[in-house]
Structure formats: C-alpha cells, structure tokens
Amino acid sequence: MYKPIQANKDTFWVGVNDYETDLFESLWTLPQGVAYNAYVVTGLNAAAAIDTVKGPFLDEYINKLVQALDGKALNYLVVNHMEPDHAGLISQLKTKWPSLKFIGNAKTVPMLKGYHGIEEDIITVKDGDTLDLGGHILKFFTVPMLHWPESMVTFDASTGVLFSNDSFGGFGAHEGGIFDDEKVNSRWEDEMLRYYACIVAKYSNIVQVALKKLGALEINNIFPSHGTLFRHDVKQVINLYDKWSRHDADNGAVVVYGSMYGNTRHMAEAVCAGLSGANIKDVRLYDVSRADTSIILRDIWKFRSLALLACTYNTQLFPPMEALCSKLLNRMPKNKFLGIAGSYSWSKGVLTALHDYAEKSKLALINPEVEVYTSPTQEDLNKCFELGMNLGEAMA
C-alpha cells in the first residue's frame, strides 16, 4: 500500500490507511480503522488530484502522488469536500506546486480561506461544468448537505468513474485489496451502513435527490472518499443507498435497554423472548450504557422494529438512553414499529419521556406500553413478552 494503485485508465488511488485514530470525528469508533481515499487523474494536457487526505499522512500521500504523476506537474486540485480528513493537505500541495489551481463550488470558496487562507487560483464551478484534462473530461455536480453544504462529486465522463465524496463511503481501512471484487461483501457492507447511519442518515431525503440528479450518468465505477472502491458492481451500492435513504428495512428487531441494577434488563429479555415467539429470528439486544452507539444506530437503520426500555434517573430518562433518543431524533428513521417500557422506584418519569420521544419520532407505537414499579413481577414480564410478540406480528 506504499505505492499508488491504478484504479482506471490514467486514474490512480493515492490514499492512505489509518489504523491509529480511535474515533472518527471524535465520535465514532474505528475497530477496523478507516481509509482516506484520494485520487489523481493524469490527462494528456494536465493532471488533477481529487481531494487530499488527513494532515498526519503528508509524507505517504505526497510520495504516492509524485509516483502517480511520473514526472508531470500537478495542475489542479478538485476539492469535493472541505472537511479536514479530505482537505487536510491543501496548503502543502500549494507549497509544492505553486501554480496549482483549486476547483470547488461557490460554497467551497469561503472555507478555503477559513481553513487555509487561500483566496487566489480558485476556479468556481457549478452543476454540469467541465474540465478537460486531455483524454479525460471531468464533470462536476453539487450535492449540498451530503453531508456539508459545499459537498460535490466529480464524474470522469471518459471512464465513467464517479468520485463520490462521502456518498457510498464506509468505515474500515483497506485490508489487502481496495476494490469490491477483492473482498467479501460482509467486510464492507456493515461498515458502510454504520457510516451511513452515523454520518449521512440525517440527510436521507437529500440522498434521494442526489440519486435522481446523478441517475442519467453512465457510471462504471464508484470511488468514494472512505471505504471500498466499487468497480465490479456499482448497482449493488446504488441500490443499497436507495434502500437506506427510503428507510426500507429488513424484518428484524433492535431492543435497547438502560438499567442500573438489572431490573430493566429482565424486561428487555422478555421483549426479546416475545419477538422470538413471533418467529423473528434476527433480534439484537444492546445495553445502551455499554454498547457501541454507532452499532446500535446501524442496526436500528437495518431493521423494522425497535424497542426502547429504560429506568428513571433523578425523575428523568436514564441519561445514556436520553442521548440515544437525541441521536435518533436528529436522524429521524422512518417506517418502523416502536415499543417502549420503563421502570421506576421513588419517582416516575421514564415512560413519559419515552412517550415524548415516540410522538416526536412519528414511529408506529405498538402496545402495550409497560411501566414497572421497582422490579418486574411475572405479570410485568408477561406484558413485556406481549410487547415483543406484537412488535414481531406487526412486521408480518
């Protein structure tokens, strides 16, 4: 991985793997690392880099870029996205190639100044504008709020390569091959959905707009800024993005509980038993205090039913569950069945808070709503089992 990899005609991957960053955006865990994908297209008349990488990887990136250029100058840097893991080395490229010109849209311009103090040598493009490199014609399309306002994608009309920015991206560093036909789907699909749920999901309606905007292009390859590069089957990832952004989920359930002393956990286990009794075979049970939030979000996006159970804490919703509900309201998953239950001792509050989430989420609330005083009785557990059964039957 210390050399550029040819990804298409005159097109090279010059990205890097990051196994050392623990949290993406200081929020999301990276158990398999993350790749910062950057590219360069070397035309007959000019060469254009597509984004850079995160700042600490300067030497590795520049080394690969110089090898790919093979003695040519770098004439353009296409800035698809200004987030520092994409644009971390803009200033360094300008130092190495002083005549370098930057290509971005109108919303890129103030960010170039703000992040890098760059106000000159900027070519501002809008939807459909092109750049002829000689043998390669790059075409630019804005995709605002996927997931920043200045986000855009670049399409090489000569090869059919879509440099898709954060769209179609995923967590996970490259383990050997960088392409989809060099990996089993399970090594990229879950991490792609986890990335979608954490980073892109809030803008699902805009994903649909972007898919329609780009639908007329003859796309042969999809090369995102993170994760696997798709050259064998681009339809599979387009279909996944269409599915996820339409909130189309699989039959299955996520049960999330918050419990201080185990009582709410027993209730959650009864809900899971009810789901199993309804012949739901894919059930994921998570302790909200300990499970990886990004995995919880991924699986909520994946499945049709969700149960949230928590205890009352200082008259309010158990704080880790409150944080999860906040993240869900930010992303607004749709077309799901929701069950809620809670426990309390000296003060109620949890069920009211969960019901408030249910109303704001606009998810289909399934009965019964279960509220338990201190520890659950057998009757309480039977109600939780019934809730699980009803959630399962709702998916039939």
VOLOTOR-605834 format. One record per residue: residue number from 0; residue in one letter; chain; x, y, z of N, C-alpha, C in turn. Coordinates in steps of 0.05 Angstrom, whole numbers. Layout:
REC num residuo cadena   n.px   n.py   n.pz  ca.px  ca.py  ca.pz   c.px   c.py   c.pz
REC NUM       A      A      X      Y      Z      X      Y      Z      X      Y      Z
...
//
This chain:
REC num residuo cadena   n.px   n.py   n.pz  ca.px  ca.py  ca.pz   c.px   c.py   c.pz
REC   0       M      A     16    -24      0      0      0      0     17     25      0
REC   1       Y      A     43     22     -4     61     46     -4     65     57    -32
REC   2       K      A     51     45    -52     52     55    -79     24     63    -88
REC   3       P      A     23     81   -108     -4     86   -119    -15     61   -132
REC   4       I      A    -41     59   -133    -54     36   -145    -71     46   -169
REC   5       Q      A    -66     35   -192    -81     43   -215   -110     33   -212
REC   6       A      A   -129     52   -214   -157     45   -209   -173     45   -235
REC   7       N      A   -164     59   -255   -176     60   -281   -155     73   -300
REC   8       K      A   -163     78   -325   -144     89   -344   -134    117   -334
REC   9       D      A   -108    119   -331    -95    144   -322   -106    154   -295
REC  10       T      A   -118    136   -280   -130    143   -254   -118    126   -232
REC  11       F      A   -109    139   -211    -94    126   -190   -106    132   -162
REC  12       W      A   -107    111   -146   -113    115   -117    -87    122   -103
REC  13       V      A    -87    144    -89    -63    154    -74    -71    159    -45
REC  14       G      A    -90    143    -36   -100    146     -8    -82    132     12
REC  15       V      A    -92    133     37    -77    121     59    -96    107     78
REC  16       N      A    -85     88     93   -100     75    114    -92     87    141
REC  17       D      A   -112     89    159   -108    100    186   -117     79    205
REC  18       Y      A    -98     66    219   -105     46    240   -102     58    268
REC  19       E      A    -94     83    270    -87     94    296   -108    113    307
REC  20       T      A   -125    125    291   -146    142    301   -168    124    314
REC  21       D      A   -174    130    339   -193    114    353   -222    121    347
REC  22       L      A   -227    147    343   -254    157    340   -255    175    315
REC  23       F      A   -272    168    296   -277    184    273   -294    208    281
REC  24       E      A   -285    232    274   -298    257    283   -299    259    313
REC  25       S      A   -281    245    327   -281    244    356   -307    233    368
REC  26       L      A   -322    217    351   -348    207    360   -350    177    355
REC  27       W      A   -342    167    331   -350    141    322   -326    122    323
REC  28       T      A   -329     99    335   -307     80    338   -297     69    312
REC  29       L      A   -272     62    311   -259     52    287   -244     26    293
REC  30       P      A   -259      5    299   -246    -21    305   -229    -32    282
REC  31       Q      A   -237    -25    257   -223    -35    234   -208    -12    220
REC  32       G      A   -204     10    234   -190     33    222   -208     47    202
REC  33       V      A   -196     65    186   -210     79    166   -191     86    143
REC  34       A      A   -201     87    119   -185     94     96   -192    122     87
REC  35       Y      A   -172    138     81   -176    164     68   -169    161     39
REC  36       N      A   -189    159     22   -184    154     -7   -180    181    -21
REC  37       A      A   -158    183    -35   -153    206    -52   -144    195    -79
REC  38       Y      A   -147    212   -100   -143    202   -127   -128    223   -144
REC  39       V      A   -117    214   -166   -106    233   -185   -111    222   -213
REC  40       V      A   -120    240   -231   -124    233   -259   -104    248   -276
REC  41       T      A    -88    233   -291    -67    245   -307    -75    245   -337
REC  42       G      A    -84    268   -346    -92    271   -374    -68    277   -392
REC  43       L      A    -74    280   -417    -53    286   -437    -42    315   -433
REC  44       N      A    -60    333   -424    -52    361   -422    -48    371   -393
REC  45       A      A    -61    357   -374    -60    366   -346    -67    343   -328
REC  46       A      A    -60    347   -303    -65    327   -282    -82    340   -260
REC  47       A      A   -101    325   -250   -118    335   -228   -120    315   -206
REC  48       A      A   -114    325   -182   -118    308   -158   -147    312   -149
REC  49       I      A   -159    291   -138   -186    292   -127   -183    289    -97
REC  50       D      A   -185    311    -83   -183    313    -54   -155    304    -45
REC  51       T      A   -150    309    -19   -125    300     -6   -132    281     16
REC  52       V      A   -115    279     37   -120    262     60   -116    278     85
REC  53       K      A   -119    264    107   -115    277    134    -86    285    138
REC  54       G      A    -83    307    152    -57    320    155    -33    302    163
REC  55       P      A    -36    285    183    -13    269    192     -1    251    172
REC  56       F      A    -14    247    149     -5    228    129      8    241    105
REC  57       L      A     20    265    110     32    281     88     52    265     72
REC  58       D      A     72    254     85     94    241     71     84    218     53
REC  59       E      A     67    201     65     58    178     50     41    187     26
REC  60       Y      A     24    206     30      7    216      8     23    229    -14
REC  61       I      A     41    247     -7     57    261    -27     74    241    -43
REC  62       N      A     85    221    -29    102    201    -42     86    186    -63
REC  63       K      A     62    178    -56     45    164    -76     36    182    -99
REC  64       L      A     30    207    -92     21    226   -112     43    231   -133
REC  65       V      A     67    235   -123     90    240   -141     95    216   -159
REC  66       Q      A     94    192   -147     97    168   -163     76    166   -185
REC  67       A      A     51    172   -179     30    170   -198     33    191   -220
REC  68       L      A     43    215   -213     47    236   -233     70    229   -252
REC  69       D      A     89    214   -243    110    204   -260    124    227   -275
REC  70       G      A    132    247   -261    146    270   -273    129    293   -282
REC  71       K      A    103    289   -283     85    311   -291     80    330   -268
REC  72       A      A     72    354   -274     64    373   -254     35    368   -246
REC  73       L      A     28    376   -222      0    375   -213    -12    402   -219
REC  74       N      A    -32    403   -236    -44    428   -246    -68    436   -230
REC  75       Y      A    -85    416   -221   -110    423   -208   -114    405   -183
REC  76       L      A   -127    416   -164   -137    401   -141   -168    405   -141
REC  77       V      A   -183    383   -145   -212    384   -143   -219    381   -113
REC  78       V      A   -232    400   -102   -239    400    -74   -269    392    -72
REC  79       N      A   -274    366    -71   -302    356    -68   -314    363    -41
REC  80       H      A   -296    365    -21   -306    368      7   -284    381     23
REC  81       M      A   -292    400     40   -272    415     56   -266    403     83
REC  82       E      A   -279    382     91   -274    371    118   -244    362    119
REC  83       P      A   -231    367    141   -202    363    142   -191    335    136
REC  84       D      A   -208    315    139   -198    288    131   -198    285    101
REC  85       H      A   -210    303     86   -209    304     57   -189    325     47
REC  86       A      A   -188    347     62   -174    371     52   -151    379     70
REC  87       G      A   -141    360     85   -121    367    105    -94    377     94
REC  88       L      A    -88    371     69    -62    377     58    -63    398     35
REC  89       I      A    -84    413     34    -87    433     13    -63    453     13
REC  90       S      A    -57    463     36    -35    483     37     -9    472     29
REC  91       Q      A     -3    447     36     22    434     29     24    429     -1
REC  92       L      A      2    423    -14      2    419    -43      9    445    -57
REC  93       K      A     -3    467    -47      2    493    -59     32    501    -56
REC  94       T      A     44    493    -34     72    499    -29     90    483    -49
REC  95       K      A     82    458    -54     98    441    -71     94    448   -101
REC  96       W      A     69    455   -108     63    463   -136     50    491   -135
REC  97       P      A     66    512   -135     56    539   -132     36    548   -152
REC  98       S      A     36    536   -176     17    544   -197     -9    528   -195
REC  99       L      A    -12    512   -175    -36    495   -171    -61    512   -170
REC 100       K      A    -82    503   -184   -108    516   -183   -128    498   -169
REC 101       F      A   -146    510   -154   -165    496   -138   -193    498   -151
REC 102       I      A   -207    475   -152   -233    474   -164   -253    467   -142
REC 103       G      A   -273    484   -139   -294    480   -120   -318    496   -127
REC 104       N      A   -340    493   -112   -364    509   -118   -364    534   -101
REC 105       A      A   -385    550   -104   -386    576    -90   -384    573    -60
REC 106       K      A   -394    551    -49   -393    548    -20   -366    537    -10
REC 107       T      A   -350    528    -29   -323    520    -22   -305    543    -16
REC 108       V      A   -310    565    -31   -291    588    -31   -286    599     -3
REC 109       P      A   -306    606     13   -301    617     40   -287    597     58
REC 110       M      A   -292    571     54   -279    551     70   -249    548     63
REC 111       L      A   -242    552     38   -214    552     30   -199    574     45
REC 112       K      A   -212    597     47   -200    619     61   -199    614     91
REC 113       G      A   -221    604    102   -222    599    130   -203    578    141
REC 114       Y      A   -201    556    126   -183    534    135   -154    538    127
REC 115       H      A   -150    550    103   -122    550     92   -113    578     83
REC 116       G      A   -129    598     86   -121    625     79   -118    629     49
REC 117       I      A   -130    612     33   -128    613      4   -151    629     -8
REC 118       E      A   -143    649    -24   -163    667    -36   -159    670    -66
REC 119       E      A   -136    659    -77   -130    661   -105   -128    634   -118
REC 120       D      A   -126    634   -144   -123    610   -160   -146    590   -155
REC 121       I      A   -170    601   -152   -194    585   -148   -212    586   -172
REC 122       I      A   -219    563   -182   -238    562   -204   -265    553   -193
REC 123       T      A   -285    570   -194   -311    564   -182   -329    550   -203
REC 124       V      A   -339    527   -197   -356    512   -216   -384    509   -205
REC 125       K      A   -402    504   -223   -430    498   -216   -438    472   -230
REC 126       D      A   -462    463   -224   -472    438   -236   -467    436   -266
REC 127       G      A   -455    414   -274   -451    409   -303   -426    421   -315
REC 128       D      A   -412    438   -301   -387    449   -311   -367    427   -315
REC 129       T      A   -349    432   -334   -329    411   -341   -301    422   -340
REC 130       L      A   -282    403   -339   -253    409   -340   -241    388   -358
REC 131       D      A   -228    397   -381   -216    379   -400   -187    377   -393
REC 132       L      A   -178    352   -386   -150    347   -379   -135    336   -403
REC 133       G      A   -149    331   -425   -137    318   -448   -142    288   -445
REC 134       G      A   -162    278   -458   -169    249   -456   -187    243   -432
REC 135       H      A   -190    262   -415   -207    259   -391   -222    285   -387
REC 136       I      A   -249    283   -388   -265    307   -382   -280    303   -356
REC 137       L      A   -272    320   -337   -284    318   -310   -309    336   -310
REC 138       K      A   -330    325   -298   -355    340   -296   -363    342   -267
REC 139       F      A   -374    365   -259   -378    370   -230   -408    373   -224
REC 140       F      A   -416    362   -201   -443    363   -192   -444    369   -162
REC 141       T      A   -458    389   -154   -461    395   -126   -481    376   -113
REC 142       V      A   -475    367    -89   -493    351    -73   -494    363    -45
REC 143       P      A   -505    388    -43   -505    402    -17   -518    386      5
REC 144       M      A   -505    387     28   -514    373     52   -511    343     50
REC 145       L      A   -494    333     33   -485    305     34   -454    305     39
REC 146       H      A   -445    312     62   -462    319     84   -455    347     95
REC 147       W      A   -440    363     79   -435    391     85   -446    408     62
REC 148       P      A   -450    434     66   -463    450     45   -447    452     19
REC 149       E      A   -420    450     21   -404    453     -3   -398    426    -17
REC 150       S      A   -409    404     -7   -402    378    -18   -410    376    -48
REC 151       M      A   -392    364    -63   -398    358    -91   -384    332    -99
REC 152       V      A   -392    322   -122   -379    298   -133   -368    305   -161
REC 153       T      A   -349    289   -169   -335    293   -195   -338    268   -212
REC 154       F      A   -346    271   -237   -351    249   -255   -332    251   -278
REC 155       D      A   -317    230   -283   -299    229   -307   -316    217   -330
REC 156       A      A   -324    234   -348   -341    225   -370   -327    206   -389
REC 157       S      A   -300    206   -388   -285    189   -407   -283    161   -397
REC 158       T      A   -283    156   -371   -280    129   -360   -305    120   -345
REC 159       G      A   -323    138   -339   -347    131   -323   -342    128   -294
REC 160       V      A   -320    140   -284   -314    139   -255   -328    162   -241
REC 161       L      A   -343    155   -220   -355    176   -203   -338    177   -177
REC 162       F      A   -325    200   -173   -311    205   -148   -332    217   -129
REC 163       S      A   -343    200   -112   -369    205    -99   -367    219    -72
REC 164       N      A   -343    227    -63   -341    241    -38   -349    223    -15
REC 165       D      A   -364    233      4   -373    216     27   -396    197     20
REC 166       S      A   -410    203     -2   -431    185    -11   -419    158    -19
REC 167       F      A   -432    137    -11   -423    109    -15   -398    102      0
REC 168       G      A   -391    119     20   -368    113     36   -373     94     59
REC 169       G      A   -351     85     72   -354     67     94   -331     69    113
REC 170       F      A   -335     60    138   -312     57    156   -296     33    148
REC 171       G      A   -272     30    160   -255      7    155   -232     14    136
REC 172       A      A   -208      8    145   -184     10    128   -184    -12    107
REC 173       H      A   -168     -9     86   -166    -30     66   -148    -52     77
REC 174       E      A   -159    -76     76   -144   -100     84   -136   -115     59
REC 175       G      A   -113   -109     48   -105   -121     23   -116   -105     -1
REC 176       G      A   -136   -116    -15   -147   -103    -38   -164    -79    -30
REC 177       I      A   -166    -60    -49   -183    -37    -44   -209    -38    -59
REC 178       F      A   -213    -58    -77   -237    -59    -94   -257    -79    -84
REC 179       D      A   -282    -76    -93   -304    -93    -84   -300   -122    -93
REC 180       D      A   -288   -126   -116   -284   -154   -125   -260   -167   -112
REC 181       E      A   -247   -153    -93   -225   -165    -78   -233   -171    -49
REC 182       K      A   -259   -167    -43   -268   -171    -15   -295   -186    -16
REC 183       V      A   -301   -199      7   -328   -209     10   -346   -186     20
REC 184       N      A   -371   -186     12   -388   -164     18   -391   -158     48
REC 185       S      A   -389   -179     64   -393   -175     93   -371   -157    105
REC 186       R      A   -348   -155     91   -326   -139    102   -330   -109     96
REC 187       W      A   -348   -103     79   -353    -74     74   -381    -65     79
REC 188       E      A   -401    -83     75   -429    -73     76   -437    -64    104
REC 189       D      A   -431    -79    125   -438    -70    152   -425    -44    159
REC 190       E      A   -399    -41    151   -385    -16    158   -395      8    141
REC 191       M      A   -405      1    117   -417     22    100   -443     31    112
REC 192       L      A   -460     13    122   -485     20    135   -480     35    161
REC 193       R      A   -460     27    176   -453     41    201   -445     70    195
REC 194       Y      A   -429     73    174   -421    100    165   -446    116    157
REC 195       Y      A   -463    103    142   -488    117    133   -504    126    156
REC 196       A      A   -509    107    175   -526    114    198   -515    136    215
REC 197       C      A   -488    137    218   -476    157    235   -472    184    220
REC 198       I      A   -465    183    195   -456    208    181   -477    219    162
REC 199       V      A   -490    201    147   -506    210    125   -536    209    130
REC 200       A      A   -545    192    149   -573    186    152   -591    210    156
REC 201       K      A   -582    230    170   -598    254    174   -607    266    148
REC 202       Y      A   -592    262    127   -597    275    101   -608    255     80
REC 203       S      A   -623    235     90   -633    214     72   -650    225     49
REC 204       N      A   -666    245     55   -683    257     34   -665    270     13
REC 205       I      A   -643    281     21   -625    293      1   -610    272    -15
REC 206       V      A   -605    248     -2   -594    226    -17   -612    219    -41
REC 207       Q      A   -638    218    -36   -656    212    -58   -654    233    -80
REC 208       V      A   -651    259    -73   -648    280    -93   -623    276   -109
REC 209       A      A   -601    269    -95   -575    265   -108   -576    241   -127
REC 210       L      A   -589    219   -118   -591    195   -135   -605    202   -161
REC 211       K      A   -626    218   -159   -640    226   -184   -623    244   -201
REC 212       K      A   -609    263   -189   -591    281   -204   -570    266   -219
REC 213       L      A   -559    245   -207   -537    230   -220   -547    206   -236
REC 214       G      A   -573    202   -236   -584    177   -248   -579    174   -277
REC 215       A      A   -575    196   -291   -572    195   -320   -543    190   -329
REC 216       L      A   -524    191   -310   -496    186   -316   -491    157   -321
REC 217       E      A   -473    151   -339   -465    123   -344   -441    117   -326
REC 218       I      A   -448    109   -302   -428    104   -281   -417     76   -282
REC 219       N      A   -391     73   -287   -378     47   -288   -365     40   -261
REC 220       N      A   -354     60   -248   -340     57   -222   -350     78   -203
REC 221       I      A   -351     71   -177   -356     90   -156   -333     89   -137
REC 222       F      A   -319    112   -135   -295    114   -118   -301    134    -96
REC 223       P      A   -308    126    -72   -315    144    -50   -290    154    -35
REC 224       S      A   -293    171    -17   -271    182     -1   -263    165     23
REC 225       H      A   -281    147     30   -275    128     52   -285    100     43
REC 226       G      A   -271     79     51   -281     52     47   -275     41     19
REC 227       T      A   -290     21     12   -285      4    -12   -290     20    -37
REC 228       L      A   -273     14    -58   -277     25    -84   -293      5   -101
REC 229       F      A   -313     14   -116   -331     -5   -130   -326     -3   -160
REC 230       R      A   -315    -25   -170   -311    -27   -199   -325    -51   -212
REC 231       H      A   -332    -70   -195   -344    -95   -206   -374    -92   -208
REC 232       D      A   -387    -81   -188   -416    -80   -187   -425    -54   -173
REC 233       V      A   -429    -33   -189   -437     -7   -177   -466     -7   -170
REC 234       K      A   -482    -24   -184   -511    -24   -179   -517    -33   -150
REC 235       Q      A   -500    -51   -139   -506    -61   -112   -505    -38    -92
REC 236       V      A   -486    -20    -95   -484      2    -75   -504     24    -80
REC 237       I      A   -510     29   -106   -531     48   -112   -558     38   -101
REC 238       N      A   -563     12   -104   -588      0    -93   -589      2    -62
REC 239       L      A   -566     -2    -50   -565     -1    -20   -571     28    -11
REC 240       Y      A   -559     48    -24   -564     75    -17   -593     83    -22
REC 241       D      A   -604     73    -43   -632     78    -49   -649     66    -27
REC 242       K      A   -643     42    -19   -658     28      2   -656     42     29
REC 243       W      A   -632     48     37   -628     61     63   -640     89     64
REC 244       S      A   -638    104     42   -649    131     42   -679    132     40
REC 245       R      A   -691    110     31   -720    108     31   -730     96     57
REC 246       H      A   -713     90     76   -720     79    102   -733     51     99
REC 247       D      A   -723     37     79   -733      9     74   -715    -10     90
REC 248       A      A   -727    -24    109   -711    -40    128   -719    -70    126
REC 249       D      A   -702    -87    138   -706   -115    138   -723   -124    162
REC 250       N      A   -736   -147    160   -750   -157    183   -730   -165    205
REC 251       G      A   -733   -154    228   -715   -158    250   -720   -136    270
REC 252       A      A   -707   -139    293   -713   -120    315   -688   -113    331
REC 253       V      A   -687    -89    340   -667    -79    358   -680    -73    385
REC 254       V      A   -670    -84    406   -680    -79    433   -658    -66    449
REC 255       V      A   -662    -42    458   -642    -27    472   -652    -21    500
REC 256       Y      A   -636    -26    520   -645    -21    548   -623     -6    563
REC 257       G      A   -633      9    583   -615     23    602   -623     14    630
REC 258       S      A   -605      2    644   -612    -10    670   -589     -5    690
REC 259       M      A   -595      4    714   -575      7    734   -570    -18    750
REC 260       Y      A   -591    -33    756   -588    -56    773   -600    -82    762
REC 261       G      A   -606    -82    736   -614   -106    723   -644   -110    719
REC 262       N      A   -661    -94    732   -690    -98    730   -700    -93    702
REC 263       T      A   -691    -71    690   -700    -64    663   -688    -84    643
REC 264       R      A   -665    -95    649   -653   -115    631   -671   -140    630
REC 265       H      A   -682   -148    653   -700   -171    652   -725   -165    635
REC 266       M      A   -734   -141    636   -757   -133    619   -749   -135    589
REC 267       A      A   -725   -126    583   -715   -126    555   -713   -155    545
REC 268       E      A   -703   -172    562   -700   -200    554   -728   -213    549
REC 269       A      A   -748   -204    564   -775   -214    559   -786   -204    532
REC 270       V      A   -780   -179    525   -787   -169    499   -774   -186    477
REC 271       C      A   -749   -192    480   -735   -209    461   -748   -236    458
REC 272       A      A   -756   -247    481   -769   -274    480   -795   -272    465
REC 273       G      A   -809   -250    469   -834   -246    454   -829   -244    424
REC 274       L      A   -809   -229    416   -801   -227    388   -795   -255    376
REC 275       S      A   -780   -270    391   -774   -298    382   -799   -314    380
REC 276       G      A   -818   -310    399   -843   -325    398   -859   -317    374
REC 277       A      A   -855   -294    363   -868   -285    338   -852   -293    313
REC 278       N      A   -832   -310    317   -816   -321    296   -798   -301    283
REC 279       I      A   -790   -280    298   -770   -261    288   -742   -272    296
REC 280       K      A   -726   -279    276   -701   -293    281   -677   -274    284
REC 281       D      A   -679   -250    274   -657   -231    276   -664   -210    297
REC 282       V      A   -655   -215    322   -661   -197    344   -634   -188    356
REC 283       R      A   -630   -162    359   -605   -152    370   -612   -138    397
REC 284       L      A   -599   -147    419   -603   -135    445   -579   -120    454
REC 285       Y      A   -583    -94    461   -560    -77    468   -565    -63    495
REC 286       D      A   -544    -62    511   -543    -46    536   -533    -18    527
REC 287       V      A   -551      2    530   -544     28    519   -520     41    534
REC 288       S      A   -514     32    558   -492     43    573   -465     32    564
REC 289       R      A   -465      9    550   -440     -5    544   -436    -10    514
REC 290       A      A   -458    -13    500   -455    -20    471   -445      4    455
REC 291       D      A   -433     -1    433   -423     20    415   -447     33    402
REC 292       T      A   -450     59    406   -473     74    396   -475     72    366
REC 293       S      A   -452     72    352   -453     71    323   -465     44    313
REC 294       I      A   -460     23    328   -471     -3    320   -501     -4    326
REC 295       I      A   -509      8    348   -538     10    354   -552     25    332
REC 296       L      A   -541     48    324   -553     64    302   -554     48    276
REC 297       R      A   -532     34    270   -531     18    246   -554     -2    245
REC 298       D      A   -557    -17    267   -577    -38    267   -606    -27    269
REC 299       I      A   -609     -4    281   -636      9    281   -643     16    252
REC 300       W      A   -623     25    237   -628     32    209   -634      7    193
REC 301       K      A   -623    -15    201   -625    -40    185   -651    -54    189
REC 302       F      A   -663    -52    213   -686    -69    219   -712    -53    224
REC 303       R      A   -735    -66    221   -761    -53    221   -772    -47    249
REC 304       S      A   -764    -62    269   -775    -58    295   -754    -49    316
REC 305       L      A   -763    -32    334   -746    -21    355   -760    -21    381
REC 306       A      A   -747    -30    402   -758    -28    430   -738    -13    447
REC 307       L      A   -748      7    461   -731     23    479   -741     19    508
REC 308       L      A   -724     10    525   -731      6    553   -711     19    571
REC 309       A      A   -720     34    591   -701     48    609   -712     51    636
REC 310       C      A   -695     58    655   -703     64    682   -704     95    685
REC 311       T      A   -718    103    706   -719    131    713   -693    139    728
REC 312       Y      A   -682    162    723   -658    171    737   -662    200    744
REC 313       N      A   -663    205    770   -668    233    780   -692    245    767
REC 314       T      A   -714    230    766   -740    238    756   -741    240    725
REC 315       Q      A   -719    234    712   -718    236    683   -709    211    669
REC 316       L      A   -707    211    643   -699    189    628   -669    183    634
REC 317       F      A   -663    157    637   -636    148    641   -617    161    621
REC 318       P      A   -596    176    630   -581    193    612   -570    179    586
REC 319       P      A   -559    155    587   -550    143    562   -572    138    542
REC 320       M      A   -596    132    552   -619    128    534   -628    155    524
REC 321       E      A   -627    176    540   -634    203    531   -615    211    508
REC 322       A      A   -589    205    510   -570    211    489   -577    196    464
REC 323       L      A   -584    171    466   -591    155    442   -616    167    429
REC 324       C      A   -637    174    445   -661    185    433   -655    211    419
REC 325       S      A   -637    227    430   -629    252    417   -616    246    389
REC 326       K      A   -599    226    388   -586    219    362   -607    209    343
REC 327       L      A   -627    194    352   -647    184    335   -665    206    324
REC 328       L      A   -672    225    341   -688    248    332   -673    265    312
REC 329       N      A   -646    266    314   -630    280    294   -631    267    267
REC 330       R      A   -633    240    267   -632    225    242   -660    217    232
REC 331       M      A   -679    216    249   -707    211    243   -711    186    225
REC 332       P      A   -704    162    235   -711    138    220   -741    136    217
REC 333       K      A   -750    125    195   -779    123    189   -787     94    184
REC 334       N      A   -813     91    181   -824     65    173   -817     42    192
REC 335       K      A   -818     48    218   -811     28    238   -833     26    259
REC 336       F      A   -833      2    272   -851     -2    294   -835      1    320
REC 337       L      A   -847     15    339   -834     22    364   -849     12    388
REC 338       G      A   -834      0    407   -845     -8    432   -829      6    454
REC 339       I      A   -843     15    476   -829     28    498   -837     16    525
REC 340       A      A   -819     16    543   -824      6    570   -804     19    589
REC 341       G      A   -812     21    615   -794     33    634   -800     24    662
REC 342       S      A   -780     30    680   -783     23    708   -776     47    725
REC 343       Y      A   -787     47    750   -781     69    768   -783     59    796
REC 344       S      A   -773     75    815   -776     68    843   -790     91    858
REC 345       W      A   -775    111    866   -787    133    882   -799    155    865
REC 346       S      A   -794    155    839   -806    176    822   -810    165    794
REC 347       K      A   -834    172    783   -839    165    755   -824    185    737
REC 348       G      A   -826    181    711   -814    200    692   -805    187    666
REC 349       V      A   -796    161    668   -784    149    645   -804    144    622
REC 350       L      A   -828    134    629   -847    127    608   -857    153    594
REC 351       T      A   -860    174    610   -868    200    598   -848    209    578
REC 352       A      A   -822    207    585   -800    215    568   -799    198    542
REC 353       L      A   -802    172    546   -802    154    522   -826    159    504
REC 354       H      A   -849    165    517   -873    171    501   -869    197    486
REC 355       D      A   -855    216    498   -849    241    484   -831    236    460
REC 356       Y      A   -811    218    463   -795    210    440   -812    198    418
REC 357       A      A   -830    180    427   -847    165    407   -863    185    391
REC 358       E      A   -874    206    404   -891    225    389   -873    241    370
REC 359       K      A   -850    249    379   -832    265    362   -821    249    338
REC 360       S      A   -817    223    343   -805    206    322   -825    199    300
REC 361       K      A   -851    200    307   -872    193    288   -871    164    280
REC 362       L      A   -858    147    296   -858    119    290   -884    106    300
REC 363       A      A   -891     83    289   -916     70    296   -912     56    324
REC 364       L      A   -926     67    344   -923     57    371   -941     33    375
REC 365       I      A   -928     12    385   -941    -14    389   -947    -18    419
REC 366       N      A   -970    -28    425   -978    -33    453   -970    -62    461
REC 367       P      A   -968    -66    487   -973    -48    509   -949    -31    516
REC 368       E      A   -954     -7    527   -933      9    540   -930     -1    569
REC 369       V      A   -907    -10    576   -903    -23    602   -888     -5    621
REC 370       E      A   -900     -1    645   -887     14    666   -886     -3    691
REC 371       V      A   -862     -6    702   -857    -24    724   -848     -9    749
REC 372       Y      A   -860    -15    771   -851     -4    797   -830    -23    810
REC 373       T      A   -807    -12    816   -784    -27    827   -776    -49    809
REC 374       S      A   -781    -74    816   -773    -97    799   -797   -110    786
REC 375       P      A   -794   -121    762   -817   -131    748   -828   -157    760
REC 376       T      A   -854   -157    762   -868   -181    770   -872   -200    746
REC 377       Q      A   -882   -223    751   -887   -241    728   -907   -229    709
REC 378       E      A   -926   -215    720   -946   -202    704   -933   -180    686
REC 379       D      A   -914   -165    698   -900   -145    683   -884   -158    660
REC 380       L      A   -871   -180    666   -855   -194    646   -872   -205    624
REC 381       N      A   -896   -214    631   -915   -224    611   -923   -202    592
REC 382       K      A   -927   -177    603   -933   -154    586   -910   -148    567
REC 383       C      A   -886   -150    577   -862   -145    560   -861   -166    538
REC 384       F      A   -866   -191    545   -867   -213    525   -888   -206    504
REC 385       E      A   -912   -197    513   -933   -189    495   -924   -167    476
REC 386       L      A   -910   -147    488   -900   -125    471   -881   -136    449
REC 387       G      A   -864   -155    456   -846   -167    436   -862   -182    415
REC 388       M      A   -882   -197    424   -899   -212    404   -912   -192    385
REC 389       N      A   -923   -171    396   -937   -152    379   -919   -137    360
REC 390       L      A   -894   -131    369   -875   -120    351   -868   -139    328
REC 391       G      A   -865   -164    335   -859   -184    314   -882   -188    295
REC 392       E      A   -907   -189    305   -930   -193    288   -936   -169    270
REC 393       A      A   -927   -145    280   -931   -121    263   -915   -122    238
REC 394       M      A   -894   -138    238   -877   -140    214   -886   -161    195
REC 395       A      A   -906   -176    202   -915   -199    186   -928   -188    160
//
